[in-house]
Each structure stands twice: as structure tokens, then as C-alpha cells.
Amino acid sequence: MPIEMNFMIGGEAGQGVQSMGFLLAKAFSRSGYYVFADQDYESRIRGGHSFFRARIEDSPVYAIREPVDMLLALNKETIDWHSKELTPRGIGIYDGEKIKLTSTDTKLFSVPLEKLAEQSGGKIMSNTVALGAALGLIKYDFEILAKLLREHFGRKGEIAESNVKAAKAGYEYTRTEFKGELPHPLSSTGEGKRMLLSGTDAVCLGALAAGCKFVAAYPMTPTTPIMEYMASKAKDFNLAVVHAEDEIAAINMVVGASFAGVRALTATSGSGFCLMVEGLGLAGITETPIVVVEGQRPGPAVGLPTRTEQGDLEFILHAHHGEFPRAVLTPATIEDCFWLTVKAFNLAEKYQTPALVLIDHHLATSYNTIEKPDVSKITIDRGEVFTDDMGDPAQYQRHKVTPSGVSPRAFPGLGRALVVTDCDEHGEEGHLTESAEDRAQQVAKRLRKMNGLKAEIASPRFYGPKKATNTLIGWGSTYGALSEAVDILRKEKVDINLVHFNEIWPFPTKATTNVLNNAKSIYTVESNATAQLAHLLRAETGKQVDGKILKFDGRPITPAFITAQMKKEGYL
């Protein structure tokens, strides 16, 4: 039988919910299981409710599931909110000596977490005791967890051993004291060869593989981990990372670094990107390649800073006054985050224009097991680079009018060519001009790059049969939930498939039209309130969707939500 278990750790911010959840996910990944994990937390340092979910299977998994097989409750609020999500055979672990319940729910098993932690070295390790207790219930190999704890605490040898002791105490307690029906035991399937990465981890690895050498950013959820990760690797990869004073400074630093010839990246959220828009236009008119990672969260203004949404699509496509080309990539999976970041750097330099990677909080902060990327498949395309042997450097024109719209690019100080550009309109040589002829030439030249960019954008991804009565359409992080929803509905004899965009601008109009011509009824599924993809489809293909499934409460879309809404709205 297929193996599937869904774990949840819940508690207050400051109780180590996220770190323990990650260790749990990693423990299963290490022994060969496929994992998808997400986290939900409030925008506060202490207090408030947070939880971490980890879905474990013996086959690939790309989305969360609502029912919980094992609940680790570090506070009463977790029991109040989530005990009803336990499956019929589910078990909840809590500290009955600290949390007094009036309920006699037999699904809840009391473990003296704090007492066992104090006996092991300190009550702060109550979460570690809970982790050990959970693995004890399923008879999981304790040594896998012990090894991870020692790795996690690194040089803190004494602390590491105290945590191992605490976990062992929880493990042994449940093995000996629990008298109910145990969940299905999980044993190692062999040594795990896959990587367990978050979306931001994958973006960073993609940037490093692509040769990024400069990062400037201002910390903002959910992309702060990008700056932190890149800073941690700065010495290893000869990388400069700057914590800028604000987003305006960050993007202008990136423009400057790229103008000098360095592959450069900035990362922010929607509200931070608002401040970057003028700098984006600077890159556009000076034809300077930059990569921007935008992690969406609910707005407007501060909105819900630690929740998820897909509300920035149309903003990203059209941000800035005036007209200039850009590429917009919308990763659908953790693996996409790696490969599309690499592609963004190549597109940016090849077409000398901004390339934007649009993720969201859910994709940025979720974890998934992926196969190790084959870096031998990576190519570095720096586009048309001018060298002194290509012509007289004294005659070099940074903005030379060409049929493709791309001018040979020279790097200041790396040759004899004088590189001149201006953020006002300019002529071919780069000097400011107010000539009507120069203006028309330069605008047309820049926009001609769209022809090349269109050829680079992949067709939408297909899932399911090529033709179906019903077609779901999505973009970005909803792919996992949508593909699983298709599987669920097809098992119920519904004729349905999925069309999904992970590269969205320039819009692949021809490929999309051809695909949708085979669909009888089409429905967009989006994490926003205004159906932005549906609007884009209508504008670019003339196709009007037959229905919309929208979620904008700040929580991620799930397979169960999609199937329930399809039935509720009468779409099936």
C-alpha cells in the first residue's frame, strides 16, 4: 500500500516550531521519503499561533494536505485549532501536566514534555522531546534524528547531546507508555539522495550556479532568506552582498553593478518592489540587465506580511511609466525556482533588460524533496559582448540601433571602448538627446527585443490528457495543488486536465491559443481576488474563461479546496 502521513507541529512563535518542523521533514527525506512541507506563522517575534506541516509519501508529492495524522501540540491553542483536523486514526501529542483539557478525546496522548526536557538539560528542549515522541509512535529509526540534531547544533557539542538525550526521552516514553492503536510504522526506504530545499534556497542555488556575483537587498518577508543565504556563501563564491538602507538603494546598486559587468540580483516583496519601480525603469532605458526576485504576499500596503497571495501579476507585467521590454518567470515548483533563476540571468544579459522571477510566500517558504540538479546542463549566455577586436573602440556606440534591438555591450574599464549611457533619452552613442528621430529609433529598438524574448518563453505546462472536457488553468505556486486536484477528479471519472504557466511574459499567445482550442470549458484557479490570469488570457488570446476559483485569505490553495469549489460552483 502507498505510504502517506501528514504531520503538524503547532505552538507559539519562539517555541521552535519551524526549526523542529524542518528537522522532522529532513529526517524523513534522509531515509528516502518524498516530502512537501509548509509553514504558517504570524508577523511577530514572540507569541501568536504558528504551525509547520510535513507531508511524507513514498512517491513524489508537491502540495499540502489538510487532514492530520499526527499533531504535536506545544500549546493549548494548537489543540483548540487543529485537533479536529486529526484523521480517524490520528494521534495528538501534548503535555498534559502543562495543558489542562476538559475533553477526554482518546486521540490525544499526554507526554510530560517539559518534565522530560528538564531531566535532559532544560525545559527549552520540550519541542525536541515532542519530536522524539512522534518518531517513537511510528517506530522510526532514532539514530537518523540523533544525527540530524548533532548536525543542527554544530559546534555546540554539549547542547547537541542534551537535545539528543531529550529526543530519546520522548522516543522511549511513547514506545513504552502508549497503549492505543499505533499509526503505521515508517521504516527507512534507503539512504535519501534527494535534496530538501525551500523555494528561496533553490533561487539562491540557481543564482550561484548562474554566476551571480553581487546581491543588494533590504530584508522583507518572504525573500529575506535569499539575502541571508547569499551572505552565508559570500566567501565561498567570491560574492558581494550588501544590506542596503532601503529598496531604492538596493535596485540602484544592482543596476550599477550590472552596468560594470557583474551578474547582479535583488530580492524583495510586493511593497518593496513598489519602491524599486523607478530603478527598474533605469535598467530599462539604459538597457542594463538585472534580475529581480519578487515574493508576493497579501497587500495593499503591509497587508498580511507573513501570508501568501498571487496579487502582483499585473503589477509586475506593467510596473513603471513608459514602455520597455522585460521577462517575467513564475516558478511552479521548488525545482523551477532553481532552473528559472538561471534562465532569468541568461535572458537579462542576452536581451539587456530586466528579468523578474515572481514567486509567492507559499513557494518561498515551503520545502520539497527534489533530485539534485544536473549542473552540467547549465549554459551561461552573456549575449552580445563588444571586444576591441570587433571594430574601432573609438567608434563604439552603446545603444547602436540593430535589427534585433540588442546592441553589443561593452564593460567600462575592461577595454578601450568608452561606454556612455543616460537615464534621459539618448542617441546611439548614449548621450542625452531630445531629438524626435532619436527618441523614435531608441523606443522601437528596445521594443524589438520582445521578438527575441517571445521565442525564449516556454509554452504552458500540460498535465493530464491532451484533450479534456474541463481544463483548469493556473500559474506559479498552485501547480502542485492543481495537478493533484486533477488526479483526484479523474479518479472520480471527471474528464479534466491542467494548463499551467511557469513562464508568463512575453505571453506565449500562440501556444496558449492552440492549447485552449482543445478545451470545452476552462477555469482559472488563482490566489487573488480579481482573477488576474483570467484577465491576461482574455487580453492576449481573446479567450473568456467559463469560471474562476479564487482564494485570497492569505492561506495557500490546496487540492481539497479546488475540488470542493469546482463542485460547489457547479462547474462539474
C-alpha positions, 0 to 999 in steps of 0.5 A: 500500500502507498505510504502517506502521513501528514504531520503538524507541529503547532505552538507559539512563535519562539517555541521552535516550531519551524526549526523542529518542523524542518528537522522532522521533514529532513529526517524523513527525506534522509531515509528516502521519503518524498516530502512537501512541507509548509509553514504558517506563522504570524508577523511577530517575534514572540507569541501568536499561533504558528504551525509547520506541516510535513507531508511524507509519501513514498512517491513524489508529492508537491502540495499540502494536505489538510487532514492530520495524522499526527499533531504535536501540540506545544500549546493549548491553542494548537489543540483548540485549532487543529485537533479536529483536523486529526484523521480517524486514526490520528494521534495528538501529542501534548503535555498534559501536566502543562495543558489542562483539557476538559475533553477526554478525546482518546486521540490525544496522548499526554507526554510530560514534555517539559518534565522530560526536557528538564531531566535532559538539560532544560525545559527549552528542549520540550519541542525536541522531546515532542519530536522524539515522541512522534518518531517513537509512535511510528517506530522510526529509526532514532539514530537518523534524528540523533544525527540530524540534531548533532548536525543542527547544533554544530559546534555546540557539542554539549547542547547537541547531546542534551537535545539528543538525550531529550529526543530519546526521552520522548522516543522511549516514553511513547514506545513504552507508555502508549497503549492505543492503536499505533499509526503505521510504522515508517521504516527507512526506504534507503539512504535519501539522495534527494535534496530538501530545499525551500523555494528561496534556497533553490533561487539562491542555488540557481543564482550561484550556479548562474554566476551571480556575483553581487546581491543588494537587498533590504530584508522583507518577508518572504525573500529575506532568506535569499539575502541571508543565504547569499551572505552565508556563501559570500566567501565561498563564491567570491560574492558581494552582498550588501544590506542596503538602507532601503529598496531604492538603494538596493535596485540602484546598486544592482543596476550599477553593478550590472552596468560594470559587468557583474551578474547582479540580483535583488530580492524583495516583496510586493511593497518593496518592489513598489519602491524599486519601480523607478530603478527598474525603469533605469535598467530599462532605458539604459538597457542594463540587465538585472534580475529581480526576485519578487515574493508576493504576499497579501497587500495593499500596503503591509497587508498580511506580511507573513501570508501568501497571495498571487496579487502582483501579476499585473503589477509586475507585467506593467510596473513603471511609466513608459514602455520597455521590454522585460521577462517575467518567470513564475516558478511552479515548483521548488525545482523551477525556482532553481532552473528559472533563476538561471534562465532569468540571468541568461535572458537579462544579459542576452536581451539587456533588460530586466528579468523578474522571477515572481514567486509567492510566500507559499513557494518561498517558504515551503520545502520539497524533496527534489533530485539534485540538479544536473549542473552540467546542463547549465549554459551561461549566455552573456549575449552580445559582448563588444571586444576591441577586436570587433571594430574601432573602440573609438567608434563604439556606440552603446545603444547602436540601433540593430535589427534585433534591438540588442546592441553589443555591450561593452564593460567600462574599464575592461577595454578601450571602448568608452561606454556612455549611457543616460537615464534621459533619452539618448542617441546611439552613442548614449548621450542625452538627446531630445531629438524626435528621430532619436527618441523614435529609433531608441523606443522601437529598438528596445521594443524589438527585443520582445521578438527575441524574448517571445521565442525564449518563453516556454509554452504552458505546462500540460498535465493530464490528457491532451484533450479534456472536457474541463481544463483548469488553468493556473500559474506559479505556486498552485501547480502542485495543488492543481495537478493533484486536484486533477488526479483526484477528479479523474479518479472520480471519472471527471474528464479534466486536465491542467494548463499551467504557466511557469513562464508568463511574459512575453505571453506565449499567445500562440501556444496558449491559443492552440492549447485552449482550442482543445478545451470545452470549458476552462477555469482559472484557479488563482490566489487573488481576488480579481482573477488576474490570469483570467484577465491576461488570457482574455487580453492576449488570446481573446479567450473568456474563461467559463469560471474562476476559483479564487482564494485570497485569505492569505492561506495557500490553495490546496487540492481539497479546496479546488475540488470542493469549489469546482463542485460547489460552483457547479462547474462539474 
